[in-house]
Amino acid sequence: MFLAFAARAATRPRYGGTLRVELQAQISSLDPTTGPEDAVNTRALAKLHELLYDRLVRFDAEGKPQPALAVRWEHDAQSATWRFHLRPGVRWHDGSPLTPADVLPALENVVPGHPFRLSGDALEIDTGDPQLDLLLTLASSPTADIRRAESGAADTPPVGTGPFRIGDWQPGRRIVLAANDDYWGGRPYLDAIEIALGRPSRDQLIDLELDKADVVALGPAEARRAQQEGRRIWTSAPIELVCLWSAAVEDRRLREAIARSIDRVAIQKVLLQNFGEVAGGVFPAWLSGYGLLFSTAANLDRARQLRAQIGSPPALRLGYDANDPLTRQMAERVAVNARDTGITLQPSPLAEEQPGSASGTDLRIRRLRIEGPRFAAAVRQATRWRLLSPQVRDDPEVVYATEKQLIEDFTVVPLVHVPEIVGLGPRVKNWSARPWGEWRLDDVWVEAEKP
């Protein structure tokens, strides 16, 4: 009986302690509307926003919208006019009560051209057209975080209502989050989360091995090593698209020749260490259901035939994110494949990854997060990355036809879909991350340190 009691006590959730997290990102602002839209920072900002800020609606474990700051809602028969009722008793991190008027500025651009307005003690929006997926937008759009800007310095982070508040913030280096004792969803188990920024994947794995970190974000090579050493790792579903963006190359034959030369299987097996999956389309198969319909095989004969038609193509500059080793490795591999067909690509690091910016490159490797968790939400993410037109709806047949046209034009060449890979230390308990990459650190607890 004593042994059974001791075993139950050892697995019982414990309040207190500090979780040590390391990330590669060098975040200088917690506002998603500022700074470069590179994949590393986008991922890290999403993690921090899950802890600091709330939304009107959030996803449950099955990816279905559930009440959060909005405790209930209703809409008209056409789903064009919606009314949301806020949860009572919610307070900002500074202790002031959350009011419907406080929420309006945060929701200003969630539905472009259709602002929310106050209707008594509720928030109301009239879009004029059916908005069947409004709940998905509120649960997934990066502009739907409820936050209030602080007065003062420009780098002062906004105030939120989430399970943690900011204790210490050193932009680009370190952030300490303290538990929000008055959180409407219940106090987190952890007292604090210490997040070290700008840590390369290799250094993160070393710190995990030396018990200097509890949660680390690993690259494929480090994850394989951790796996071989018997360490705990967690992988999400494939949620990031790595693609070749070649819209600046005017000759379609040249775009196709480069695309046909790429050995995606080798990229997935060697660079991703068998994590993730080869990508033929924009959306991973688990989201779209039709991803396997796109061809992923290299065709060197066709590539060389096109190269012969072109004559002597100029050397092209292939850009990649200077802060992301994986995109550098993929750029180098694509350049090697292209060289086999007589096409010269020159991999070049870029200081910032900003879609649509004049970078001076002919092509570039881009890493874009398209996690869903529902297909409709993934379609909206693809439109934000300018992979699809904003007019495209989430009808799978329409999206498939649009995506097929994009791929057959070779302006976007999907390469691989990459998962998130996390290394976990032995102190971490109740890790319950979602398949689409949400970490749920407010549910995590840590074992007490041994005396």
C-alpha positions, 0 to 999 in steps of 0.5 A: 500500500505504501508503494502504491501511494508513493507511485501515485504521489510521484505522478500527481500534478505539482504546482510550482517550479520553473520550466526552462525553454530554449528557442532559436528565434531572436524575437525583438518584438511581441507584436506580430504586425512588426518585424520580418515574417521568417518561419523561425520567428513566426513559430516562436511568436505563436508559442508566446502568444498562446501563453500571454494572450487570449482569443474570443474562440480557441481550438480544442484537442480535436481542432473544433472552436470552443469558448474562450474570452467569448463565453457564448455567441449567436448569429442570424440565419445567414451567418452574416451578423454575429454577436459575442458575449464576453466571459465575466470577471476576466482581468488584464495582467495589470489587474484592470477588468476586461471590457467589451470596449477594450476588445474592439481595437484588437479585433479591428482587422480580423475581418477586413472592411467589417469592424466589430462594434458594441451592442449593449454588453456584447460585441457584434459584427455585420459582414453583409455576407455569410461567414460560416468560418468566422469562428475558425478565423477568430481561433487561428488568425494572428490578428485575433489575439486580444491584447492592449498596447502599453503606453511608453517605449515602442518595445514595451510589450502589449498587456494580455489576459493569458495564463502567463504575464511578462516578468522580464523581457530582454528583446532578442535574448531572454523572456521570463513569464510569470504565472497569472494567479487570476487567470480565468481558466485556472492558475497554471501549474508552473510558477514561471517559464524562462525562455532563452532566445537565439539558441542554435539547435546544436546548443539546445541539444547540448543544454538538454543533455546537461540538464540545463534546459527542459524544452528545446526546439530541435532541427532534424539532425539534432532530433535524430541524435537525441532519438538515438540517445534514448531521449524524449522527443515529440513531433507534430504533424507536418505543419510547415511547407518548404518550397522554392519560390520562382515567380521572378523567373520569367521563362516558364521552361526554366522554372520547370527545368529547375523543378524537374531536377529536384530530388525531393526524396533525398531532401526528406531522407538526408536533410530531414533525417526521415522526419516530415514528408515529401511535398507535391502540393501546398497543403500536407495530406493530413489537412487536404486529403488530396496531397498525394495526387501531385507528382513528387518524382524528379525527371532529369530527362525532361529537365535536360530537354527543357534546358536544351531548348533554352540555350544558355540560361544565365546564372540565377541567385537563389536566396534563403533565410540567413537565420535558418540552417535548414533553408540554407541546406535545402538551397545548396541541395537544390543548386546541386540538383539544378547543376546536373541539368546544366543550370547554375544557381548561386545560393545567397543568404538573405538578412530578412525573410519578407514576402514581396520584398525586393531582395534581388534574388531570382528564386528563394527557399521559403518556409511557411507555416500552414498548420490548420488545424482545420482545412479552412484555417489552412486555406486562410494561412495560404492566402496570407502567405500569398500562395492562393488568392484571397478570393479562394474559398475552402471548398476542397475542389476549388482549392485543389484546382487553384493549387494545381494551376499554381504548381503546374505554372512552377512559380511555387515548387513544394519540396517538403512538409516539415514537423516541429520537433521538441526535445523534452527533459525528464522533469517535464510532465503532462506534455499535451501538445496538439498535432498542429504545433500548439504546446499547451504549456499552461498544462505542463508541470515539473518535478521538484528538484532533488535536494 
